[in-house]
Amino acid sequence: MLEKLKSDKKIYAIDIFDSEFDKTICTSGFAMSNLYKGILKGENQYKIYNEIIKDCKNVITLVEDSKKISLPCEKIAFAYIDNNHSSEYVENDFYLIWNKLVSRGIVVFDDYGYDLPQVTKTIHKLIGEQSNDIFKVWTAGINKIFIQKK
């Protein structure tokens, strides 16, 4: 996977790198922030991220809240969204990408149809709102949905 990121194409990563930020509750009753803390086991999320991408010179990391950012590009061909899981953020992140997505471009959401029903419900709402501009919708794996623009 990392070899594919080592190219001349710019890749933007947006994250606040704050494991406390996402307070969304999953169907098991756990806050996402607590799940992240358990996974990180005291490690610094930003440090881990930087270690993973250290050889990927084309990755531009924007340490910011996605609701407060303006993307520094005009066109997007592909986006993978796995961000804050509240309906407000799902909708914000969709339109942040959708408004710059090229024809036949694809946006993928993580956590679809899984243990965060508000994510699935909001994605369904967005698909309905944008149905005239959608070329294709499909799922893959246990929790990903792909939306391709006309």
Backbone hydrogen bonds, N-H to C=O, Kabsch-Sander energy under -0.5 kcal/mol:
donor,donor_aa,acceptor,acceptor_aa,energy
4,K,1,M,-0.6
5,L,1,M,-0.9
6,K,2,L,-0.9
6,K,3,E,-0.6
7,S,5,L,-1.8
11,I,58,N,-2.3
13,A,60,I,-2.4
15,D,13,A,-0.5
15,D,62,L,-1.8
21,F,18,D,-1.9
23,K,21,F,-1.0
26,C,30,F,-2.7
27,T,115,D,-2.3
29,G,26,C,-2.2
32,M,24,T,-2.9
33,S,22,D,-1.5
34,N,31,A,-0.7
35,L,31,A,-1.7
36,Y,32,M,-2.6
37,K,33,S,-2.0
38,G,34,N,-2.0
39,I,35,L,-2.1
40,L,36,Y,-2.8
41,K,37,K,-1.7
42,G,37,K,-0.6
43,E,40,L,-2.2
45,Q,43,E,-0.6
48,I,44,N,-2.2
49,Y,45,Q,-2.5
50,N,46,Y,-2.5
51,E,47,K,-1.9
52,I,48,I,-2.1
53,I,49,Y,-2.1
54,K,50,N,-0.6
54,K,51,E,-0.6
56,C,53,I,-2.5
57,K,55,D,-1.1
59,V,56,C,-1.5
60,I,11,I,-3.6
60,I,58,N,-0.6
61,T,59,V,-0.6
62,L,13,A,-3.4
62,L,60,I,-0.5
63,V,61,T,-0.7
64,E,15,D,-0.9
64,E,62,L,-1.4
68,K,65,D,-2.3
69,I,66,S,-0.6
73,C,71,L,-0.7
76,I,100,K,-2.4
79,A,106,I,-2.0
81,I,79,A,-0.5
81,I,108,V,-3.5
82,D,80,Y,-0.6
90,V,86,S,-2.4
91,E,87,S,-2.5
92,N,88,E,-2.1
93,D,89,Y,-3.0
94,F,90,V,-2.0
95,Y,91,E,-2.2
96,L,92,N,-2.2
97,I,93,D,-1.5
98,W,94,F,-3.8
99,N,95,Y,-1.6
100,K,97,I,-2.3
101,L,97,I,-0.8
101,L,98,W,-0.8
102,V,76,I,-2.6
104,R,149,K,-1.6
105,G,102,V,-2.5
106,I,77,A,-2.2
107,V,147,I,-2.3
108,V,79,A,-3.0
109,F,145,I,-2.4
110,D,81,I,-2.6
111,D,143,N,-0.5
112,Y,143,N,-2.4
114,Y,111,D,-0.7
119,V,116,L,-1.8
120,T,116,L,-1.1
121,K,117,P,-2.7
122,T,118,Q,-2.0
123,I,119,V,-2.4
124,H,120,T,-2.4
125,K,121,K,-1.9
126,L,122,T,-2.5
127,I,123,I,-2.6
128,G,124,H,-2.1
129,E,125,K,-2.3
130,Q,126,L,-2.1
131,S,128,G,-0.9
133,D,130,Q,-2.2
134,I,131,S,-1.0
135,F,148,Q,-3.0
136,K,148,Q,-1.4
138,W,146,F,-2.0
140,A,144,K,-1.9
144,K,140,A,-1.3
145,I,109,F,-1.8
146,F,138,W,-3.7
147,I,107,V,-2.5
148,Q,136,K,-3.2
149,K,105,G,-2.5
150,K,133,D,-2.8
